[in-house]
Amino acid sequence: MVTAGYLERSVSVDGLNLSYQEWGSPSAPPIVMLHGFGVSGHMFDEFAERMQDRYRLLALDQRGHGDSDWSESGDYSRDAFVADLEGFRKALNLDRFILIGHSMGGLNSVSYTNAYPQHVRALVLVDVGPESAKEGVDNIVRFTRGPDELEFEEFVELAHRFNQRRTLENIRERMRHRLKPTETGKWTWKFDKRFRQPDDGLKIGGTLSNDESWQLFRNIGVPTLLVRGGESDVLTPEVAERCAQEVRRSRLVVVPGAGHSVPGDNPDAFTEAVREFLADVESGQFEPVPQGPALEQLVEEHTAARRRGPSMTTLVVAGLGATLALAGAGYLVRRGVQQRKQKKTVRARATAAAAHLPGLHAVDVDQARERAAEVVARLGAVGATGTRRARKSLNEVDLERARHAAQEALAVLSEGSRHAPEVLREAAQRVDTKAVTQRGASVLERSRHAGGTVRRLAGRLAHRKQRKHHRVMRWRN
């Protein structure tokens, strides 16, 4: 597809002239696009042409690529690319924008989003992750380090062999933006020729470990779309799926019929995926993680606050705190005074009440004990007398004599009534020896119990007499 409808522009950032292509209306929401290694911003031509009716699209030729300047010092580090993008944003007066990055441009986009999350509205990463398959990376390196100068059509054929998903016409159009003529009439690559030298001495990419790269992706807090080419040999399905799980507020889309260069291999499917994602972002389905102020901003605010001194609000709050503290202390003091007054009042009332009570008389404990001993002695005598009487009564019960008298009476009355003998026999049988014995024993036991109680009382009184005498005060009735 022959591209049209864009403007070639450039901007100076830290002494480097950076070229870019601009599509769409300047008043539309901006989208900044970063290409991969060895190519230029024109790799997004098909996508930009399809989206220019809704967005302002800016395809940047990163340093050392396309029509932008090469770095004289050979600095192509991740930090240098991030600094260029921030300078580009300031030069175009962009506040927040959608950022799309492919391959190397995707890694630069992740680093930029970590450093300046407040400027990225949404992020689209195209066939890139924390890890890359070695086979795919080696294929790219071999292609870019091929012949340095060739005829134009020879480059077209070489590129078609590398990616046969494209038509020759499409590749021919793309190569016009990637090649430049030489003085000999042939063509060569636009990117820095030192990239094609094995020992170029350039500072390229980042120096993060594998774990640090994964953490960089996890730190992303803005809505993120991960796009993988269904036939890519650079981003494996395992890495893409893991990345989608570990990146917050992310979505993974696999574009069929596309290799590593997804936007050009299947521009319709790629455009549809991005358009749907951005529509969901605008509808609020991908709410970004709230971001706090940058560290530099916090330091500046803290320093300014120290110079200004305490604010009026701080002074008011401090005054209120001091007032409350004094009020609390006064309350505690008043409460202590009231409690002491209450104690004094209770003590005074008790003293007055005691003054009106009847007097106390001393009780002679020894005299009381002597009287108690006399009572115990009398009880003991009564108990002994009762016991003797009980035994005498029991002995006086002569059961044999009672039965003999009953039999004599039976003989005398036998002639007068035929019923008399039966009545007398029953009366004689009622005289139960065991019952009489039990009753007598019961009387004897009760007498013994009374005597034992009297002896115990006498013992206790005798023991108390041996203790030290003291006087007891009792209330007088």
Beta strands, then each sheet from edge to edge (+ up, - down):
strand 1: 7-13
strand 2: 16-23
strand 3: 30-34
strand 4: 56-60
strand 5: 75-77
strand 6: 97-102
strand 7: 120-126
strand 8: 149-150
strand 9: 179-181
strand 10: 187-189
strand 11: 203-205
strand 12: 224-229
strand 13: 250-255
strand 14: 360-363
strand 15: 472-475
sheet 1: 1+ 2- 4+ 3+ 6+ 7+ 12+ 13+
sheet 2: 5+ 11+
sheet 3: 8+ 10- 9+
sheet 4: 14+ 15-
end
